[in-house]
Amino acid sequence: MHFQNKKTFKKFVIPNILLLILLIPLVGSGRSNVFPAGAKATGMGNAFTSMDGIEAVFHNQAGFSSIDNFTVLLGYENRFGISELSQPYALVAIPTKSGNFGLHFSTLGPAQWLETNISLAYAKQITPWFSAGLQFNYFNNMLPEESSTISSAGFEAGVLFSLPKQIKIGAHVANPWSLTMQTRSYTEKIPWRVSAGAHMPVGNNVIVTAEAEKTEAMPVNLKAGLEWEAVPDLFFRIGANSSPATFFAGMGYSFSFVRADLAMCFHQQLGYTTGITLLFNIEW
């Protein structure tokens, strides 16, 4: 195939190549290469297995058991500055007397390659020092080369322990079992993923977090992150991952019932990814 100019090549070929790179580790772990993490977590290197908040639905469902208000998170992420690799998503958390429920919807990629994820999560604080969560995921991927779509389903589970001195330890497993995806040309199974981590406060306005993550057929990824509340309601964040070597930064600001978060990460080969979220914390 001959491309008449570099603009055509950049517009049509590069996005598809990068999308294929992202899809090689068929991501069915609820929070993975092709599904969102939330800008707050991204700014901290996605070292979020032990953290609380609505973003925990993407990392360790036990962490959103602490939510006591109706919460909505709207987000948008752009990978490597290419519009075809943009990802809008929405997440709703509903607290009840019997536990908290979360519903998540996200898409990635151009219409002909569209990846869709729908998740239903549940979390409950069982004792003052122990929480647990569970999530069911549905995945759908359009395959224009076969004029078809493939679908799969999986689940995730996590626990969170609160220790003295505000230290928390979390553990999470995603897709220990999932449905096989079958096409005319290949069969694929969503990889499993396990992670464990902890975080602790340093002084009155800094949180430090670290974890290890292992995905099937991939090397162990070590993650670290930090959040600093510079002044009341204004946060700055940094983070890093070991595999692949990636660096993260972000900031957030809370005002009234709204919190806005910005984040970016830098991949040494592929470049920059940016993200933004708006969180609405509604008392009811």
C-alpha positions in Angstrom: 0.0 0.0 0.0 1.3 3.4 -1.0 0.7 6.5 1.2 0.9 9.8 -0.7 2.2 11.9 2.2 3.3 11.7 5.8 0.1 13.2 7.0 -1.9 10.3 5.6 0.5 7.8 7.2 0.3 9.5 10.6 -3.5 9.7 10.5 -4.4 6.2 9.5 -1.4 3.8 10.1 0.2 5.0 13.3 -3.0 4.9 15.4 -3.7 1.3 14.3 -0.2 0.2 15.0 -0.3 1.7 18.5 -3.8 0.3 19.2 -2.5 -3.2 18.3 0.4 -2.7 20.7 -2.0 -1.8 23.4 -4.2 -4.8 22.7 -1.5 -7.5 22.6 -1.9 -8.2 26.3 -5.7 -8.6 25.9 -6.7 -6.6 28.7 -9.4 -7.9 30.8 -8.3 -7.0 34.2 -10.7 -4.2 34.8 -7.8 -1.8 35.1 -5.2 -2.5 32.5 -3.5 -1.1 29.4 -6.8 -0.4 27.6 -9.1 0.5 30.5 -9.0 3.6 32.6 -7.3 4.2 36.0 -8.7 7.6 36.9 -6.6 10.7 36.9 -5.9 10.7 40.6 -4.5 7.2 40.5 -2.6 7.9 37.3 -0.8 10.8 38.9 0.4 8.4 41.6 1.7 5.8 39.2 -1.4 3.7 39.6 0.0 2.4 42.9 -3.6 2.3 44.1 -4.3 -1.2 45.4 -4.3 0.0 49.0 -6.1 3.3 48.4 -9.7 4.4 49.1 -12.1 6.3 46.9 -14.2 5.8 43.8 -11.1 5.2 41.6 -10.6 2.0 43.6 -13.2 0.4 41.3 -10.4 0.3 38.7 -7.7 -1.1 41.1 -9.1 -2.8 44.2 -12.9 -2.8 44.7 -12.6 -3.0 48.5 -11.3 0.5 48.5 -14.6 2.1 47.5 -16.4 0.6 50.5 -15.6 3.9 52.4 -17.7 6.0 50.1 -20.8 7.4 52.0 -22.3 9.7 49.3 -23.6 9.2 45.8 -20.5 9.8 43.7 -20.1 10.3 39.9 -16.7 10.2 38.1 -16.4 11.4 34.5 -13.1 11.0 32.7 -11.3 11.3 29.5 -7.8 10.0 28.5 -5.8 10.5 25.4 -2.9 8.2 24.6 0.2 9.5 23.0 -1.5 12.5 21.5 -3.5 10.5 19.0 -7.2 11.2 18.8 -8.0 7.6 17.7 -6.6 6.4 21.0 -8.9 8.5 23.1 -10.9 7.0 26.0 -14.0 8.4 27.6 -15.4 6.8 30.7 -18.0 7.1 33.4 -18.3 5.6 36.9 -21.1 5.8 39.4 -20.9 4.7 43.1 -24.0 4.2 45.1 -23.8 3.7 48.9 -26.5 1.6 50.6 -26.9 0.1 54.1 -25.9 -3.4 52.8 -22.8 -2.1 51.0 -21.7 0.1 48.1 -22.4 -0.6 44.4 -20.5 0.7 41.5 -21.2 0.8 37.7 -18.6 1.6 35.1 -18.6 2.1 31.4 -15.7 2.9 29.1 -14.7 2.7 25.5 -11.3 2.9 23.7 -10.3 3.3 20.0 -11.9 4.3 16.7 -15.4 3.0 15.8 -14.1 0.2 13.7 -11.8 -1.2 16.5 -14.0 -0.1 19.4 -13.2 -1.8 22.8 -16.0 -1.6 25.3 -16.0 -2.5 29.0 -19.0 -2.6 31.4 -18.4 -3.4 35.1 -20.6 -3.9 38.1 -18.9 -3.7 41.5 -19.8 -4.3 45.1 -17.8 -3.5 48.2 -18.5 -3.6 52.0 -16.7 -2.6 55.1 -17.1 -5.8 57.1 -15.3 -4.6 60.3 -13.6 -1.3 61.2 -10.3 -2.7 60.0 -11.3 -5.0 57.1 -13.1 -4.4 53.7 -13.8 -6.6 50.7 -15.0 -6.1 47.2 -16.1 -8.0 44.1 -16.6 -7.0 40.5 -18.0 -8.6 37.3 -16.7 -7.3 33.9 -18.1 -7.6 30.4 -15.7 -7.0 27.5 -16.6 -6.4 23.8 -14.2 -5.9 20.9 -15.1 -5.1 17.3 -13.1 -6.9 14.6 -13.6 -5.2 11.3 -11.2 -7.6 9.5 -13.7 -10.4 10.3 -16.9 -8.3 10.2 -17.7 -9.5 13.7 -17.3 -8.8 17.4 -15.9 -10.9 20.2 -17.0 -10.8 23.8 -15.8 -12.1 27.2 -16.5 -11.9 30.9 -14.4 -12.0 34.0 -14.4 -11.0 37.6 -12.1 -9.3 40.2 -11.9 -9.4 44.0 -9.9 -7.5 46.6 -9.4 -7.0 50.3 -8.2 -4.0 52.3 -6.8 -4.0 55.8 -6.5 -0.9 58.1 -3.6 -1.0 60.5 -2.5 1.4 63.3 -1.0 4.8 62.4 -3.3 5.0 59.3 -1.4 2.4 57.4 -3.4 0.3 54.9 -2.6 -2.9 53.0 -4.5 -4.1 50.0 -4.5 -7.2 47.8 -6.3 -7.8 44.5 -6.8 -10.5 41.9 -8.4 -10.0 38.5 -9.6 -12.7 36.1 -8.4 -15.9 37.7 -11.0 -17.3 35.5 -12.5 -15.8 32.3 -14.4 -16.8 29.2 -12.2 -17.7 26.2 -12.6 -15.4 23.1 -12.9 -17.4 19.9 -12.6 -16.0 16.3 -12.1 -17.6 12.9 -8.3 -17.0 13.1 -7.4 -17.3 16.8 -8.4 -18.1 20.3 -7.5 -15.8 23.2 -8.0 -15.8 26.9 -7.9 -12.7 29.1 -4.7 -12.8 31.3 -5.0 -12.9 35.1 -3.4 -10.2 37.2 -2.6 -10.0 41.0 -1.3 -7.1 43.0 -0.5 -6.2 46.6 0.5 -2.9 48.1 0.4 -0.5 51.1 0.3 3.2 51.8 1.0 5.4 54.8 0.9 9.1 55.7 4.1 11.0 56.1 3.4 14.0 58.3 0.0 15.7 58.0 -0.2 16.3 54.3 1.8 13.6 52.4 0.7 10.0 51.4 3.3 7.5 50.1 2.1 4.3 48.4 3.9 1.3 46.8 2.9 -2.0 45.3 3.9 -4.9 43.2 1.8 -6.2 40.3 2.1 -9.4 38.3 0.2 -10.0 35.0 0.2 -13.4 33.3 3.2 -13.8 30.9 4.5 -10.3 31.9 7.3 -9.3 34.3 6.6 -8.0 37.8 5.8 -4.3 37.7 6.9 -2.3 40.8 4.9 0.9 41.4 5.3 3.9 43.7 3.4 7.1 44.2 3.2 10.2 46.3 0.4 12.7 47.0 1.1 16.1 48.7 -1.6 18.4 49.8 0.3 21.7 49.4 -2.6 23.8 50.8 -6.1 22.7 51.8 -7.8 21.1 48.8 -4.9 21.4 46.4 -3.0 18.2 45.7 0.2 17.4 43.7 1.1 13.9 42.7 4.0 11.9 41.3 4.7 8.2 40.5 6.8 5.7 38.7 6.6 2.1 37.3 9.4 -0.3 36.7 8.0 -2.4 33.8 7.8 -0.7 31.5 9.7 2.3 32.8 7.0 5.0 33.0 6.8 8.2 34.9 3.7 10.0 36.2 2.6 13.4 37.5 -0.7 15.0 38.3 -2.6 17.5 40.4 -6.1 17.9 41.8 -8.3 20.5 43.4 -11.5 20.2 45.4 -14.1 22.8 45.7 -17.5 22.4 47.2 -18.9 19.0 46.0 -16.6 18.8 43.0 -13.0 17.6 42.5 -11.0 18.1 39.3 -7.9 16.0 38.6 -5.3 16.2 35.8 -2.6 13.6 35.1 0.0 12.7 32.6 2.5 9.8 32.1 5.5 9.5 30.0 6.4 6.2 28.2 10.0 6.3 26.9 9.2 4.8 23.5 5.6 5.9 22.9 5.5 9.4 24.5 2.9 11.2 26.6 -0.6 10.2 27.8 -2.8 12.7 29.4 -6.0 12.4 31.4 -8.7 14.5 33.2 -11.5 13.5 35.6 -14.3 15.4 37.3 -15.7 13.9 40.5 -19.1 14.9 41.9 -19.8 14.0 45.5 -23.5 14.3 46.1 -25.0 14.0 49.6 -28.3 12.1 49.8 
